[in-house]
């Protein structure tokens, strides 16, 4: 598993793709949570 391994570049690309995929999945989740909190907060303010 050194830098001279023939599969080293392929393994690095696979790990980068996994990390990028994980980041893409986590961003919409947090946007959903924030948007739900905003909507619930505005509805709560409206009903008070």
C-alpha positions as CSV (number, residue, x, y, z in Angstrom):
1,X,0.0,0.0,0.0
2,X,2.7,2.4,-0.8
3,X,2.7,5.3,-3.3
4,X,4.2,3.0,-5.9
5,X,1.5,0.4,-5.7
6,X,-0.3,0.0,-9.1
7,X,-3.7,0.2,-7.4
8,X,-2.9,3.2,-5.2
9,X,-4.4,5.8,-7.5
10,X,-7.6,3.8,-8.0
11,X,-7.9,3.3,-4.2
12,X,-7.5,7.0,-3.6
13,X,-10.2,7.8,-6.2
14,X,-12.6,5.3,-4.6
15,X,-12.0,6.9,-1.2
16,X,-12.5,10.4,-2.5
17,X,-15.8,9.3,-4.2
18,X,-17.0,7.8,-1.0
19,X,-16.3,10.9,1.0
20,X,-17.9,13.1,-1.7
21,X,-21.0,10.9,-1.7
22,X,-21.3,11.1,2.1
23,X,-21.0,14.9,2.0
24,X,-23.7,15.2,-0.7
25,X,-26.1,13.1,1.4
26,X,-25.5,15.0,4.6
27,X,-26.1,18.5,3.2
28,X,-29.7,18.1,2.2
29,X,-30.5,16.4,5.5
30,X,-29.4,19.5,7.5
31,X,-31.2,21.8,5.0
32,X,-34.4,19.8,5.7
33,X,-33.9,20.1,9.4
34,X,-33.4,23.8,9.3
35,X,-36.3,24.4,6.9
36,X,-38.6,22.3,9.1
37,X,-37.6,24.3,12.2
38,X,-38.2,27.6,10.4
39,X,-41.7,26.4,9.2
40,X,-42.6,25.1,12.7
41,X,-41.4,28.3,14.3
42,X,-43.4,30.5,12.0
43,X,-46.5,28.3,12.5
44,X,-46.0,28.5,16.3
45,X,-45.6,32.3,16.1
46,X,-48.7,32.5,14.0
47,X,-50.9,30.5,16.4
48,X,-49.8,32.5,19.5
